């Protein structure tokens, strides 16, 4: 991935999504040894209340 890449991160509110967000955020911090240089945006996706979701 190039340094100027913009990444869209989907977040569902689950613990696994939160863990992924934490790992990516940690990798972007200035104090991280192997720091990543890209921009992120986070979009929240609520899959449980969609009118298209069938139970």
N, C-alpha and C positions, 0 to 999 in steps of 0.2 A: 504494500500500500504506500502510495506517495505521501510525503509530508503534508501536502496541501489538500488532502482528501477530506470531504465532509461525509460523516457517517450518521445515518438515521438509526437510532436504537429503539426498538419496540419494547415497551414495558407494560406488563399485564397486572402488576401489583403483587404477583406471587413472590415467594422467597427466592426462587431461582432467578427471576428477572431482577430483583433487587441485588442479588449477588453479582450478576453480570454487570449491572450498572456500577456497582462498587469497584469491581475489578477494572473496568474501563476508566472510571474516574481516577482511581489510584495510579494507573498508567500514564495519566496526563499531568500529574502533579510535578512540580519543579524538583522536588526532593527524591523522585524515583530514579533509580540507577539507570535503567534502560527506558527512558521516557519516550512516549509516543508523541508525535507532532501532527495531530489532525483535529478537526473540529467535530463536535458531536451535537446532535439534537436528539431529544427524547420525545417519543410520542406514546401517550398512554392509550392502550387498547383494552376496552372492557368487553370481553367476549361473553360474559354471562348475561348481558341485558340487551343483546342484539335481537331485533325483530326477525332476523333470518336464522337465528339459532333454534334448532329443534331439539327438544328434550326426549 
